[in-house]
Amino acid sequence: MKISVWDTYVERKDGKIMHFDILVPSSLKDEHQIFNFGKRYLDKKSFKTAQLTAKECRFCHIEQATDEVLYAIEREGYYILEMENCT
């Protein structure tokens, strides 16, 4: 499966910048739905963050999904790849 990678940077209330990717099927083009996946992820965090909008989350590229990503997308519709300051 081909997936779209949405590069996302969100400021935490402690001033750190979170960096994570939202991975979705490449056929999904609805930005509102993609942003909602990111918001759902942020709502699960134990710390507060700034708002997620088009300014913080942008389409980056398309790549081939790994088995782990494919499994998550089949279950949840998306996958979050945490990179910086996500914990």
N, C-alpha and C positions, 0 to 999 in steps of 0.2 A: 504494500500500500504506500502511496505517496502521501506525505504529510506536509502541511504548511507550518513554518516556524515563525512565531510572533515574538519578537525580541521585546522584553518588558523590563522597565526600570521604574521602581516605585520607592518614594522616600518613606522611611520609617519615622515615627514620631521622635525617636532618639537621634535623628539626623543621618543615620546610615542609609545608604541606597541599596535596596534589594535588586538583584538582577536574576531574572528567571525567564524561561521560554515557555510559551503556551503552544503546545503541539496539537494540531487538529487535522482531520482529513483534508487533503488539498481541495476537495470538492466543496468544503464549507467556506462560504464567502461572507457570511453575515457577521459584520464586525461587532454588532451589539451582542450577539450570542457569544462570540469569542471573548469579549470584555467581561461578560457575565461569568464565564469559566474562571477568568482571572480573579474576579471579585469573590467568587465562591472559595477559591483557594486562599485568598487573603483573609476572609472571614474566619478561617480555621486557625489562624496564627494567634499566639498568645500575646502578641504586641500589636499596637495600633499602627496603621499606615495612612498615608495620604490617599486620595482618590485615584482610581485607575481610569484613565481616559485615553483617547487616541494619541495624546501627547506622550504618554508613558509607554504605550504598546503599539508596535508597528510591525507590519509584515516584513520578514527578512528574506526567506528563501524557501524552496521546496526540496525535500530530501526523502530517502527511503526510510520507512519505519523499521525499528528493531522489533524483535518479538515482544519485549517488555512494553514498549510504547504501543504496539498494536493491541496487546491484551488490555491495557488500560483504556484505550480509545473505544474498544468494543464494549467495555463495561460502563465507562463514564462519559464517553463522547470526546474526551480530551486527555492530555497528559501534561504535567508540569515538570519541567527540567530545572531544578534549583541550581544556581551557579554561585551567587554571592549574597551574604548577609540575609539568608532565608531562615535561619534558625536563631 
